[in-house]
Every structure is written in structure tokens, then in C-alpha cells.
């Protein structure tokens, strides 16, 4: 076994100014130490294997994280291991595990088997843990040997809201003390809105209001400190109703001692989180409380070391106070071995997944690559749009909408971003199998169709193109992308042509609110070579995620007729289309381009394999490599 001191990992570490233990405490007062280890957003990346490329993964895999967990546990006599949700969905192994068993009792879910093997003390649910339905969720959790938590969830036969964990910890003199740690879990209130299959079956309440109402009961039941597992991003310190990114506002509540954040796949503490009111990415605090967000897919391990003091309380039991802490987020070294206690129980599921993904369904005569998808060049995305249009056209035959023109919208799921420079799709010409279908369509959304007008379609594109930063006339080397705007919100609508004026500010924020009501970036929008009329009717093929009553597109779908939903999985539609066609050759010619801005340029971060000479819409050149490993391509506007 490798000694913990031999494990060298790049680390984001934060220590509050001064000593870890505040000065002035008496040496006679018992002082204790508790280490909290945390993972989040593992997304079924359990083994260091990328099922979408068929190759080993140097960045992801809980089995490799497990070796770091073992080392960090060995350093601390008292330790908790916690997970912050989104562990059941995110890779083809998760899709396979969600299938109903063919007979007899189902084997433990692979994620649960791995977490049982590692001895997790508690876990929270995340929004994606509901993607396969409530029956699948209950089946998976039934074999967990640790409490699974969701305080703001209302669901029949649902998980616990919070739990109490006991530990005996020796003080500085070696005397043991029994302490009780409360752990409470939260997930985004929007969970039920994002997954249409959950409507009416569950409800999710406001995170901060739930915590405010629940904390007194936890303390009354004996919790001496409280750790919040918040499957929620780092947002404003001031709460707002049903806020999605509530980790900072949650930390500000009296009675919360530490926060594990998640959901947005960021690393905190770390340089990529912008400081703000209540947010200190150097000290590793939210509202002054220790906090971590440990990345994605087992990429990082959050480590919070708490210094605790038993303070005498006249006429009552001693009170436990957090008197100091250190916080760090450790990147998992790719050289670490996968822990055998995790890999062994997963081998059968791993082999079954690889066999299934090897099933051949057709052939492509062109490369399907997302390297330049944010410039409109993505033959794989166009293939998805073609499949959606084909399915919707057949579904609407015999209805009063059968003669309406059908547009098809899709967004890239693998376009780099926080998941790193390897998070792109690149499928060379040749045989297509189920592995490639999963690479093209990563999420278990269902296909949907809605009735829209020409003005609706134009507004849909305005929301999508808010992904891009503003490039003032004459400005050079401007970062092209808004780092807070995820690529999966950038819909391409196949069947239209348009231009994007980057000299104008974004019309929308990522949450769908208006940023600049006077601005419009989309120009020269045409259908079949003619300008689109505002009241012209269209059918838009999309997916059920876009039908959510919250988020970027919600105002456009709220009152529009839904012609089809809760149909097939979009991935199954794509598979059926390829199987029917046998051979596909979608074009990667962009349907749009940026309006010319002579003397201006912008920088696109993309895959190390991308080449500037492949850009079709603009002149481009290489502009180096980012510290994260992305290739920068300079777009000459």
C-alpha cells in the first residue's frame, strides 16, 4: 500500500488567516479534530474508463479517487466520507444499471456497490439521480449501507431528510469524547421541473427555507455540529425563492457549520471561482464557513479539517464549537492506481456495458466531431436533428399539424467546459455502434415537439446565442464564451440560417431573465431562403428537458401547445434513425456565422485535436494552449 505521504496531487488549499485554532482557548478545554472527505457529481464514472471512446480515462473514475481517500483517511483518526449527489446517472454503465432485471433479484447498483465498498457515511441525492424514474431510484438505494438524504424532497417512500452520526474522538490529552454530527442533504427545487416524468410524483421545496425550519429539530435531537450536503451551486449570499445555486445562502444560516457544494461541477476552493459577497475562493469559505466543491466524476476530493472545542455550558452538557479549519480540494493524480476494493464488485457490470456498446447499428461516411460545435460545425449534432425531425414527422402523420414545417433543435453535450479538454466527441468515418450513439446523446431525455411561431423561433435563438461574450468593434483576443453559460444550453436549430452580431450585448442571462431588452444579436434569419415571418407556424422538435417550467427557455414553452412528449428516449430515436438509414452522411457546414467585424478577434477554447484550418465560417489561427489543456483558436471576425 502506498503511504499517504507518497501521494502527490495538485491541490487547491485554503487556510483562514492565523492559526487553525483561535487564540485564547485554555489548554484544559478539550480540543478535537475531525476530517470530512467529500465527493460530488461522480455521474457513474466509477472506473478510470471512458465508455464513449473505449479508452482509459486519465481524469475520471471513483476507483482512482478511492486510493486518495484511503491515504487521507489514514492521516486522520476521526474521519467522515460523504457524497453530494448525482452518482446514479452519467455514463453508459448507469444506463445499463437502470434496466429492469431479467429475472431474480437484481445485483446491487454499481454506484451503490462502489460506495458500500468505500464505506461512505452518508450521501445526498442530486437532480440527475431521478433520471431513470422513482422505481429505479428506490431499487438502487435499497442496497445502500449508508443513509441517503434529501431534506427538501417530498416523496412517498422517499429518502431520509437528515441523519446523526456518532464518533468517539480523542482530545489533545488522549481522553475520548463521544460527539454527534448532523448531516443534512438538499437538491435543487427545480428537479421536478427538469424531469417531466416526475410531475405529480414528487415535490421539492426551497433549500434555505427547509434548512431554517429543520435545523432546530436536528439540534434538539443531539446534533452538535451540522454539515450540509448541498447539491447546489455557489450563488448569492442573499437567499431568493427557490434559488438553484443556494450553497452560499445556506452557509450563511446559523446552525450550519460546513457545506459541501456541487451540481455545477466546479472546484472550490480554486482560481476559477470568482470572489464575491460571502464567497472567498482563496480561504475556501462561503459566508465564513468552510466549504468545498470537488469537481466532477471523481476528479477531485474535498478535504475539510475541523478543529473542535468542547466549551463548558453551565448546567448543561459541554457545547461543541468549530474553532478553526483548513479546506482544500485535491486533484486526483492520474498515476494513482484504481483501488481493487472498488473495481472488483464492478467488473461484471463493466464487461456487460462494453459488450452492449459494441453492438453495430449502421455506418457513417463522415467524421462526427464536436470540436468546432460552438462555431456551428458539428455533423453529429445535425444527425441528431435529422433523427428528431424524422421521428416527429412520422408521429404527426394524420394530425392537423402534419403539413407544418418541422424545425429541429439540439445542443452539444460534449463541448469541453468544466469537464476538461477531453470532453469532446470525435467519431471517424466507419461503423457506428451503440457506444457512438451514447457519445452523441449522453442524457436520457425524451423527444418532444411544440408548436411555435417565427418570432418564438427567433427568440429561442437569442437565448442560445447568449452563450457568447460581447466583442466590441476593433477588440482583439476576447474570450468568445461566457464561462457561466453551459454549452448544453446552446441550441442549434436545423432548417434555418442566420448570423450572430457579437458587437451587441447578450439579450438574456443564463437563467432566462432579460439582460438587455434592446439588444438583438440574431440577424438575417431565413427559412428556405426567405426571411421568417413573425406569425409563421412551425413545429419544433426538441426534448423534454426543454419543456421545464424553469430555466433559459421556459418563457417560450410555458404557453405553447405541446404536440408530443413522454415518447421515446431521444437516444433511442437516434439509434432507430441510423438503423433505418444504414448509412448516414450529415453535413458539418454551419447554418450560421458571426457578422463580420474587421480588426476584431475572439478566442475559442477547444479540443487539443482541433485544427484552425478546419474552421469553415471564418479565417482562424492557433493561439496557444490554456493551462487546463484546451487549444485556443483565434477567430478572425
C-alpha positions as CSV (number, residue, x, y, z in Angstrom):
1,X,0.0,0.0,0.0
2,X,1.3,3.4,-0.9
3,X,1.9,5.6,2.1
4,X,-0.2,8.7,2.2
5,X,2.9,11.0,2.2
6,X,3.8,9.5,-1.2
7,X,0.7,10.6,-2.9
8,X,1.3,13.9,-4.5
9,X,-1.7,15.7,-6.0
10,X,-2.2,19.2,-7.3
11,X,-4.2,20.8,-4.5
12,X,-6.4,23.8,-4.0
13,X,-5.9,24.5,-0.3
14,X,-7.2,27.3,1.8
15,X,-6.5,28.1,5.5
16,X,-8.1,31.1,7.2
17,X,-5.6,33.8,8.3
18,X,-3.8,33.0,11.6
19,X,-3.6,29.7,13.4
20,X,-6.1,26.9,12.8
21,X,-7.2,27.2,16.4
22,X,-8.3,30.6,17.6
23,X,-6.1,32.0,20.3
24,X,-7.2,32.3,23.9
25,X,-8.5,28.8,24.4
26,X,-7.4,27.1,27.6
27,X,-5.2,24.1,27.4
28,X,-7.7,22.4,29.8
29,X,-10.5,22.7,27.3
30,X,-10.8,19.5,25.3
31,X,-9.8,20.1,21.7
32,X,-10.8,17.6,19.0
33,X,-10.1,17.2,15.2
34,X,-12.5,15.8,12.6
35,X,-11.7,15.3,8.9
36,X,-14.5,15.4,6.4
37,X,-13.8,13.9,2.9
38,X,-16.3,14.6,0.1
39,X,-17.0,13.6,-3.5
40,X,-19.8,15.1,-5.7
41,X,-21.2,14.6,-9.1
42,X,-19.5,11.3,-9.8
43,X,-22.0,10.7,-12.5
44,X,-21.3,6.9,-12.7
45,X,-17.7,7.5,-13.6
46,X,-16.7,4.7,-11.3
47,X,-13.8,3.2,-13.2
48,X,-11.0,5.0,-15.0
49,X,-12.5,4.0,-18.3
50,X,-14.2,6.3,-20.9
51,X,-17.1,4.2,-22.4
52,X,-17.7,6.8,-25.1
53,X,-14.2,6.5,-26.5
54,X,-13.5,2.9,-25.4
55,X,-10.2,4.1,-23.9
56,X,-8.8,4.5,-20.4
57,X,-9.7,7.8,-18.8
58,X,-6.8,9.8,-17.2
59,X,-9.0,12.3,-15.4
60,X,-12.1,10.5,-14.1
61,X,-13.0,7.4,-12.0
62,X,-14.1,6.9,-8.4
63,X,-11.9,3.8,-8.2
64,X,-8.8,6.0,-8.6
65,X,-10.2,8.6,-6.1
66,X,-10.6,5.7,-3.7
67,X,-6.8,5.4,-3.4
68,X,-6.6,9.1,-2.4
69,X,-9.5,8.5,0.1
70,X,-7.6,5.7,1.7
71,X,-4.5,7.8,2.1
72,X,-6.3,10.8,3.6
73,X,-8.3,8.6,5.9
74,X,-5.1,7.1,7.3
75,X,-3.8,10.6,8.3
76,X,-6.8,11.4,10.5
77,X,-8.0,9.3,13.4
78,X,-11.6,10.6,13.1
79,X,-13.0,10.9,9.6
80,X,-16.3,11.1,7.6
81,X,-16.7,10.2,4.0
82,X,-19.7,11.9,2.3
83,X,-21.1,12.2,-1.3
84,X,-23.1,15.1,-2.6
85,X,-25.3,13.5,-5.2
86,X,-25.6,12.7,-8.9
87,X,-24.0,9.4,-8.5
88,X,-26.6,7.1,-10.4
89,X,-26.5,8.7,-13.9
90,X,-24.0,10.0,-16.3
91,X,-22.3,7.1,-18.2
92,X,-23.4,4.1,-20.2
93,X,-22.9,1.9,-17.2
94,X,-25.6,3.9,-15.4
95,X,-27.9,3.4,-18.4
96,X,-27.4,-0.4,-18.2
97,X,-27.9,-0.5,-14.5
98,X,-31.2,1.3,-14.8
99,X,-32.7,-1.5,-17.0
100,X,-35.2,-3.8,-15.2
101,X,-33.6,-7.1,-14.1
102,X,-34.4,-10.1,-16.4
103,X,-35.3,-12.4,-13.6
104,X,-34.5,-12.9,-9.9
105,X,-33.1,-10.3,-7.6
106,X,-31.1,-7.5,-9.2
107,X,-27.5,-7.2,-8.4
108,X,-26.6,-4.1,-6.3
109,X,-26.4,-1.0,-8.4
110,X,-22.7,-0.4,-9.4
111,X,-22.6,3.0,-7.8
112,X,-24.0,1.7,-4.6
113,X,-21.7,-1.3,-4.7
114,X,-18.7,1.0,-5.0
115,X,-19.9,3.4,-2.3
116,X,-20.6,0.5,0.0
117,X,-17.1,-0.8,-0.6
118,X,-15.6,2.5,0.3
119,X,-17.7,2.8,3.5
120,X,-19.5,6.1,2.8
121,X,-21.1,7.6,5.9
122,X,-23.9,9.4,4.1
123,X,-24.9,10.8,0.7
124,X,-27.3,13.3,-0.7
125,X,-29.4,12.9,-3.8
126,X,-28.9,15.1,-6.8
127,X,-31.3,16.0,-9.6
128,X,-29.9,13.5,-12.1
129,X,-30.4,10.6,-9.7
130,X,-34.1,10.8,-10.6
131,X,-33.5,10.5,-14.4
132,X,-34.5,6.8,-14.6
133,X,-37.7,7.2,-12.6
134,X,-38.7,6.6,-9.0
135,X,-38.9,2.8,-9.2
136,X,-35.3,2.7,-10.4
137,X,-34.2,5.1,-7.8
138,X,-35.8,3.1,-4.9
139,X,-34.4,-0.1,-6.3
140,X,-30.9,1.3,-6.4
141,X,-31.0,2.9,-3.0
142,X,-32.4,-0.3,-1.4
143,X,-29.0,-1.8,-1.2
144,X,-27.2,1.2,0.2
145,X,-25.4,0.6,3.6
146,X,-25.4,4.3,4.3
147,X,-28.2,6.9,4.7
148,X,-29.3,8.8,1.6
149,X,-30.6,12.3,2.3
150,X,-32.8,14.9,0.8
151,X,-34.4,17.3,3.3
152,X,-36.3,19.4,0.8
153,X,-37.8,16.5,-1.1
154,X,-41.4,15.3,-0.6
155,X,-41.8,11.8,-2.0
156,X,-43.7,8.7,-0.9
157,X,-41.2,6.2,0.5
158,X,-38.5,8.7,-0.1
159,X,-35.1,9.1,1.5
160,X,-34.4,10.5,4.9
161,X,-34.1,14.2,5.5
162,X,-31.1,14.1,7.7
163,X,-29.1,11.8,9.9
164,X,-27.0,11.8,13.0
165,X,-23.5,10.2,13.0
166,X,-21.7,9.4,16.2
167,X,-17.9,9.4,16.6
168,X,-15.6,8.9,19.6
169,X,-12.6,11.3,19.2
170,X,-9.6,11.6,21.5
171,X,-8.7,15.1,22.6
172,X,-5.2,16.6,22.9
173,X,-4.6,14.6,26.1
174,X,-5.8,11.3,24.6
175,X,-9.1,11.3,26.5
176,X,-12.0,10.0,24.4
177,X,-15.2,12.1,23.8
178,X,-18.4,11.0,22.1
179,X,-19.7,13.6,19.7
180,X,-22.7,13.7,17.4
181,X,-22.5,15.1,13.9
182,X,-25.7,16.0,12.0
183,X,-25.6,15.7,8.2
184,X,-28.5,17.1,6.1
185,X,-29.0,16.8,2.3
186,X,-30.5,19.2,-0.3
187,X,-31.2,19.1,-4.0
188,X,-32.3,21.8,-6.4
189,X,-36.0,22.7,-6.1
190,X,-36.1,22.6,-9.9
191,X,-35.6,18.9,-10.0
192,X,-39.2,18.1,-10.6
193,X,-39.4,20.7,-13.4
194,X,-36.4,19.4,-15.3
195,X,-37.7,15.8,-15.5
196,X,-41.2,15.7,-16.8
197,X,-41.7,12.1,-15.7
198,X,-41.7,13.3,-12.0
199,X,-44.6,15.7,-12.3
200,X,-47.1,15.0,-9.6
201,X,-45.0,12.2,-8.0
202,X,-42.6,14.4,-6.0
203,X,-42.2,18.0,-4.9
204,X,-39.1,19.9,-4.0
205,X,-39.1,22.8,-1.5
206,X,-36.9,25.8,-1.1
207,X,-33.4,24.9,0.2
208,X,-32.8,27.7,2.6
209,X,-36.4,27.8,4.0
210,X,-36.2,24.0,4.5
211,X,-32.9,24.3,6.3
212,X,-34.2,27.1,8.5
213,X,-37.2,25.0,9.5
214,X,-35.2,21.8,10.0
215,X,-32.0,22.8,11.9
216,X,-33.7,23.3,15.3
217,X,-35.0,19.8,15.2
218,X,-31.6,18.4,14.4
219,X,-30.0,20.3,17.3
220,X,-32.8,19.2,19.6
221,X,-32.1,15.5,18.6
222,X,-28.5,15.9,19.6
223,X,-26.6,17.3,16.6
224,X,-23.6,19.2,18.0
225,X,-22.3,20.3,14.6
226,X,-24.1,20.2,11.2
227,X,-22.7,19.5,7.8
228,X,-24.8,20.4,4.8
229,X,-24.7,18.3,1.7
230,X,-26.0,20.9,-0.8
231,X,-26.3,19.5,-4.4
232,X,-26.4,23.2,-5.3
233,X,-24.1,25.7,-6.9
234,X,-22.3,28.6,-5.3
235,X,-24.5,31.7,-5.7
236,X,-25.6,34.8,-3.9
237,X,-25.3,35.1,-0.1
238,X,-28.8,36.7,0.0
239,X,-31.5,34.0,-0.5
240,X,-34.2,34.2,-3.1
241,X,-37.2,32.0,-3.5
242,X,-36.4,28.5,-4.9
243,X,-32.9,29.5,-5.8
244,X,-31.0,26.8,-7.7
245,X,-27.5,27.8,-6.5
246,X,-28.1,28.2,-2.8
247,X,-24.8,26.9,-1.2
248,X,-23.7,30.4,-0.1
249,X,-27.1,31.4,1.3
250,X,-27.3,28.0,3.1
251,X,-23.9,28.5,4.6
252,X,-25.0,31.9,6.0
253,X,-27.6,30.3,8.2
254,X,-26.8,30.0,11.9
255,X,-26.5,26.3,12.8
256,X,-24.7,25.3,9.6
257,X,-21.0,24.5,10.3
258,X,-19.7,23.3,7.0
259,X,-21.0,23.0,3.4
260,X,-20.3,20.5,0.6
261,X,-21.4,22.2,-2.6
262,X,-21.9,20.6,-6.0
263,X,-24.2,20.5,-9.1
264,X,-22.1,22.8,-11.3
265,X,-19.0,20.6,-11.5
266,X,-16.7,23.4,-10.3
267,X,-13.7,23.2,-8.0
268,X,-13.8,25.2,-4.8
269,X,-11.6,26.5,-3.3
270,X,-9.9,27.3,-6.6
271,X,-8.9,30.0,-9.0
272,X,-11.9,29.5,-11.4
273,X,-14.5,30.6,-8.9
274,X,-14.9,34.4,-8.8
275,X,-14.9,36.0,-5.4
276,X,-18.0,37.9,-4.3
277,X,-20.1,38.7,-1.2
278,X,-19.8,35.8,1.1
279,X,-17.6,33.8,-1.4
280,X,-13.9,33.5,-0.7
281,X,-12.2,31.1,-3.2
282,X,-8.8,31.6,-1.5
283,X,-9.9,31.0,2.1
284,X,-12.3,28.3,1.0
285,X,-15.3,29.8,2.7
286,X,-18.9,30.5,2.0
287,X,-20.4,33.1,4.4
288,X,-17.3,32.5,6.6
289,X,-18.0,28.7,6.8
290,X,-15.6,26.0,5.5
291,X,-16.8,24.7,2.1
292,X,-15.7,22.6,-0.8
293,X,-17.0,21.6,-4.2
294,X,-15.0,18.6,-5.5
295,X,-15.4,18.8,-9.3
296,X,-16.9,16.1,-11.4
297,X,-16.5,12.3,-12.0
298,X,-14.1,11.7,-9.1
299,X,-11.7,14.3,-10.5
300,X,-11.2,15.8,-7.0
301,X,-11.5,15.0,-3.4
302,X,-12.7,17.7,-1.0
303,X,-11.0,17.7,2.4
304,X,-12.2,19.8,5.4
305,X,-10.3,19.5,8.6
306,X,-12.3,20.9,11.5
307,X,-10.8,21.9,14.9
308,X,-13.5,21.4,17.5
309,X,-13.6,22.6,21.1
310,X,-15.8,21.3,23.9
311,X,-16.9,24.5,25.6
312,X,-18.4,24.2,29.2
313,X,-22.0,25.3,29.4
314,X,-23.3,26.0,32.9
315,X,-26.0,23.5,33.8
316,X,-25.8,21.6,30.5
317,X,-23.6,19.3,28.5
318,X,-20.5,20.9,27.0
319,X,-21.1,22.7,23.7
320,X,-19.1,21.7,20.6
321,X,-17.8,24.6,18.6
322,X,-15.8,24.9,15.4
323,X,-12.8,26.9,16.4
324,X,-10.6,26.5,13.3
325,X,-10.4,24.7,10.0
326,X,-8.4,24.1,6.8
327,X,-10.0,23.5,3.5
328,X,-8.6,22.0,0.3
329,X,-9.7,20.4,-2.9
330,X,-7.2,17.8,-4.2
331,X,-7.0,16.9,-7.8
332,X,-6.7,13.1,-8.2
333,X,-3.3,12.2,-9.6
334,X,-3.7,10.1,-12.8
335,X,-0.8,8.0,-11.7
336,X,-2.8,6.7,-8.7
337,X,-3.9,3.1,-9.1
338,X,-7.6,2.1,-9.1
339,X,-8.5,0.6,-5.7
340,X,-9.3,-3.1,-6.1
341,X,-12.0,-3.0,-3.4
342,X,-13.9,-0.7,-5.8
343,X,-13.0,-2.4,-9.1
344,X,-13.8,-6.0,-8.1
345,X,-17.6,-5.6,-7.5
346,X,-17.9,-3.6,-10.7
347,X,-16.2,-6.0,-13.2
348,X,-19.4,-7.8,-14.2
349,X,-21.3,-4.6,-14.9
350,X,-18.2,-3.1,-16.7
351,X,-17.9,-6.1,-19.0
352,X,-21.7,-6.2,-19.8
353,X,-21.6,-2.5,-20.6
354,X,-18.7,-2.8,-23.0
355,X,-20.4,-5.8,-24.8
356,X,-23.6,-3.8,-25.2
357,X,-21.9,-0.7,-26.5
358,X,-20.2,-2.8,-29.2
359,X,-23.5,-3.6,-30.9
360,X,-23.3,-2.3,-34.5
361,X,-26.2,-0.3,-35.9
362,X,-25.0,1.4,-39.1
363,X,-22.3,3.4,-40.8
364,X,-21.2,7.0,-41.2
365,X,-19.2,8.2,-44.2
366,X,-18.2,11.4,-42.5
367,X,-16.4,12.4,-39.3
368,X,-18.8,13.2,-36.4
369,X,-16.9,15.7,-34.3
370,X,-17.9,18.3,-31.7
371,X,-14.5,20.1,-31.7
372,X,-16.0,23.1,-33.5
373,X,-19.6,22.7,-32.4
374,X,-19.6,26.2,-30.9
375,X,-18.9,27.6,-34.3
376,X,-21.8,25.7,-35.8
377,X,-19.7,22.9,-37.3
378,X,-21.0,19.6,-35.9
379,X,-22.1,16.8,-38.2
380,X,-23.1,14.7,-35.1
381,X,-25.5,17.4,-33.9
382,X,-27.0,17.7,-37.3
383,X,-27.5,13.9,-37.3
384,X,-29.4,14.2,-34.0
385,X,-31.6,17.0,-35.6
386,X,-32.3,14.9,-38.6
387,X,-33.3,11.9,-36.5
388,X,-35.7,14.1,-34.4
389,X,-37.3,15.6,-37.4
390,X,-37.8,12.1,-38.9
391,X,-39.4,10.8,-35.8
392,X,-41.7,13.8,-35.3
393,X,-42.8,13.9,-38.9
394,X,-44.0,10.2,-38.7
395,X,-45.6,10.9,-35.3
396,X,-47.7,13.8,-36.6
397,X,-48.9,11.9,-39.7
398,X,-52.7,12.1,-39.8
399,X,-52.9,15.0,-37.4
400,X,-53.8,18.6,-38.3
401,X,-50.1,19.6,-37.9
402,X,-48.8,17.1,-40.4
403,X,-48.2,19.8,-43.1
404,X,-46.4,22.3,-41.0
405,X,-42.7,22.8,-41.5
406,X,-40.6,20.9,-38.8
407,X,-37.5,22.5,-37.4
408,X,-35.3,20.5,-35.1
409,X,-33.2,21.8,-32.1
410,X,-30.3,20.2,-30.4
411,X,-27.4,21.3,-28.2
412,X,-23.9,19.8,-27.8
413,X,-23.5,17.6,-24.6
414,X,-19.7,17.2,-25.1
415,X,-18.1,20.6,-25.7
416,X,-15.3,20.8,-23.2
417,X,-16.2,23.3,-20.4
418,X,-15.7,22.3,-16.8
419,X,-15.3,18.6,-17.8
420,X,-12.0,19.4,-19.5
421,X,-10.3,19.3,-22.9
422,X,-11.0,15.6,-23.3
423,X,-14.8,16.2,-23.1
424,X,-15.5,16.2,-26.9
425,X,-16.9,13.8,-29.3
426,X,-14.8,12.6,-32.3
427,X,-16.1,9.6,-34.3
428,X,-14.1,8.9,-37.5
429,X,-15.9,7.6,-40.6
430,X,-16.8,3.9,-40.5
431,X,-19.0,1.6,-38.5
432,X,-21.4,3.1,-35.9
433,X,-22.3,1.2,-32.8
434,X,-24.2,1.9,-29.6
435,X,-21.1,3.4,-28.0
436,X,-21.2,6.2,-30.6
437,X,-24.9,6.8,-30.0
438,X,-24.2,7.3,-26.3
439,X,-21.4,9.7,-27.2
440,X,-23.7,11.7,-29.4
441,X,-26.6,11.8,-27.0
442,X,-25.4,11.5,-23.4
443,X,-28.6,12.2,-21.4
444,X,-31.8,10.2,-21.0
445,X,-34.1,12.9,-22.3
446,X,-37.3,12.1,-24.2
447,X,-38.2,13.5,-27.6
448,X,-40.8,16.3,-27.6
449,X,-42.4,18.6,-30.1
450,X,-44.0,22.0,-29.6
451,X,-45.9,24.4,-31.8
452,X,-44.1,27.8,-32.3
453,X,-44.2,30.9,-34.4
454,X,-41.5,32.6,-36.3
455,X,-41.0,35.2,-33.5
456,X,-40.7,32.3,-31.0
457,X,-38.0,30.7,-33.0
458,X,-36.1,33.9,-33.3
459,X,-36.3,34.4,-29.5
460,X,-35.2,30.8,-29.0
461,X,-32.0,31.5,-30.9
462,X,-31.5,34.8,-29.0
463,X,-31.4,32.8,-25.8
464,X,-29.0,30.3,-27.2
465,X,-26.5,32.9,-28.6
466,X,-26.2,34.5,-25.2
467,X,-23.5,31.8,-24.7
468,X,-21.1,34.2,-26.5
469,X,-19.3,37.1,-24.9
470,X,-19.6,40.6,-26.4
471,X,-16.7,41.5,-28.8
472,X,-16.6,45.3,-29.2
473,X,-15.6,46.5,-32.6
474,X,-11.8,46.5,-33.0
475,X,-11.3,44.4,-29.9
476,X,-8.9,41.5,-30.2
477,X,-8.3,38.2,-28.4
478,X,-11.6,38.4,-26.5
479,X,-12.7,35.2,-24.8
480,X,-15.5,34.0,-27.0
481,X,-17.6,32.1,-24.4
482,X,-19.3,33.2,-21.2
483,X,-17.8,30.8,-18.7
484,X,-21.1,30.7,-16.7
485,X,-23.2,29.6,-19.8
486,X,-23.1,25.8,-20.3
487,X,-22.8,24.5,-23.8
488,X,-25.8,22.2,-23.3
489,X,-28.0,25.4,-23.4
490,X,-26.7,26.3,-26.9
491,X,-29.3,25.0,-29.3
492,X,-28.7,24.7,-33.0
493,X,-32.0,24.8,-35.0
494,X,-31.6,22.8,-38.1
495,X,-33.6,24.1,-41.1
496,X,-32.7,27.8,-40.6
497,X,-29.9,30.1,-41.5
498,X,-28.8,33.2,-39.6
499,X,-25.9,35.5,-38.4
500,X,-24.8,36.5,-34.9
501,X,-23.7,40.0,-34.2
502,X,-21.1,39.8,-31.4
503,X,-20.8,43.6,-31.2
504,X,-24.1,43.6,-29.4
505,X,-24.5,42.5,-25.8
506,X,-26.3,39.3,-24.9
507,X,-30.1,39.7,-24.7
508,X,-30.5,37.0,-22.0
509,X,-28.8,35.8,-18.9
510,X,-28.2,32.1,-18.4
511,X,-31.2,31.8,-16.1
512,X,-33.5,33.2,-18.8
513,X,-34.0,36.7,-17.5
514,X,-33.6,39.6,-19.8
515,X,-30.1,41.2,-19.6
516,X,-30.6,43.8,-22.3
517,X,-34.2,44.1,-23.7
518,X,-33.0,46.4,-26.5
519,X,-30.3,44.1,-27.8
520,X,-30.8,41.5,-30.6
521,X,-27.9,39.5,-31.9
522,X,-29.6,37.2,-34.4
523,X,-29.8,38.8,-37.8
524,X,-30.8,37.7,-41.3
525,X,-32.8,34.8,-40.1
526,X,-34.2,32.8,-43.0
527,X,-36.1,29.6,-43.7
528,X,-35.7,28.1,-47.2
529,X,-34.0,31.2,-48.3
530,X,-36.7,33.7,-47.2
531,X,-37.0,35.9,-44.1
532,X,-39.1,34.3,-41.4
533,X,-42.5,36.0,-40.8
534,X,-43.2,36.6,-37.1
535,X,-46.5,34.7,-37.1
536,X,-45.5,31.8,-39.4
537,X,-46.2,28.5,-37.7
538,X,-43.6,25.8,-37.1
539,X,-43.2,22.6,-35.3
540,X,-40.0,22.4,-33.2
541,X,-38.6,19.0,-32.5
542,X,-36.8,19.2,-29.1
543,X,-36.6,17.2,-25.9
544,X,-38.5,17.1,-22.6
545,X,-35.7,18.9,-20.7
546,X,-36.5,22.0,-22.8
547,X,-40.2,21.8,-21.6
548,X,-39.1,22.5,-18.0
549,X,-41.1,25.3,-16.3
550,X,-37.8,27.0,-15.2
551,X,-34.6,28.0,-16.9
552,X,-33.4,29.6,-20.1
553,X,-36.2,28.5,-22.4
554,X,-39.1,28.2,-20.0
555,X,-40.9,31.5,-21.0
556,X,-41.0,30.3,-24.6
557,X,-42.6,26.9,-23.8
558,X,-44.9,27.8,-20.9
559,X,-48.0,28.6,-23.0
560,X,-47.1,26.9,-26.3
561,X,-49.1,23.8,-27.4
562,X,-47.1,20.6,-26.7
563,X,-47.7,18.2,-29.6
564,X,-45.7,15.3,-28.3
565,X,-43.9,14.4,-25.1
566,X,-43.2,11.4,-22.9
567,X,-42.4,9.5,-26.1
568,X,-39.2,7.6,-26.8
569,X,-35.8,8.4,-25.4
570,X,-34.1,10.8,-27.8
571,X,-31.1,8.4,-27.8
572,X,-33.4,5.6,-29.0
573,X,-34.8,7.8,-31.7
574,X,-31.2,8.4,-32.9
575,X,-30.4,4.7,-32.8
576,X,-33.6,3.9,-34.8
577,X,-32.9,6.5,-37.4
578,X,-29.3,5.3,-38.0
579,X,-30.5,1.7,-38.1
580,X,-33.2,2.5,-40.7
581,X,-30.9,4.6,-42.9
582,X,-28.0,2.0,-42.6
583,X,-25.6,4.7,-43.8
584,X,-25.5,8.4,-42.8
585,X,-23.6,11.4,-44.1
586,X,-24.7,14.5,-42.2
587,X,-23.1,17.8,-43.3
588,X,-21.0,19.9,-40.9
589,X,-21.5,23.1,-42.9
590,X,-22.5,25.8,-40.5
591,X,-26.0,27.1,-40.6
592,X,-24.8,30.4,-39.2
593,X,-21.8,32.7,-38.9
594,X,-20.7,35.7,-37.0
595,X,-21.3,39.1,-38.6
596,X,-18.1,40.4,-40.0
597,X,-16.1,42.8,-37.7
598,X,-12.8,43.7,-39.4
599,X,-10.0,44.0,-37.0
600,X,-11.7,42.1,-34.2
601,X,-10.9,38.6,-33.0
602,X,-12.1,36.1,-30.4
603,X,-10.6,33.0,-28.7
604,X,-12.3,29.7,-28.7
605,X,-11.1,27.0,-26.3
606,X,-11.5,23.6,-27.8
607,X,-10.0,20.1,-28.1
608,X,-6.2,19.7,-28.5
609,X,-7.1,17.8,-31.6
610,X,-8.9,20.7,-33.3
611,X,-7.2,22.4,-36.2
612,X,-7.7,26.1,-37.2
613,X,-7.7,25.1,-40.9
614,X,-10.8,23.1,-40.3
615,X,-12.9,26.2,-39.5
616,X,-15.2,26.9,-42.4
617,X,-17.0,30.1,-41.5
618,X,-14.1,32.4,-40.7
619,X,-10.3,32.7,-41.0
620,X,-8.7,31.2,-37.9
621,X,-5.3,30.6,-36.4
622,X,-3.8,28.8,-33.5
623,X,-3.4,31.0,-30.3
624,X,-1.7,28.5,-28.0
625,X,-2.9,26.2,-25.2
626,X,-4.6,27.1,-21.9
627,X,-3.3,25.9,-18.5
628,X,-6.2,23.5,-18.5
629,X,-5.0,21.9,-21.7
630,X,-7.6,23.4,-24.2
631,X,-6.3,24.5,-27.6
632,X,-7.1,28.1,-28.3
633,X,-8.3,29.0,-31.8
634,X,-8.3,32.7,-32.7
635,X,-11.4,33.5,-34.8
636,X,-10.7,36.5,-37.1
637,X,-14.0,38.2,-37.3
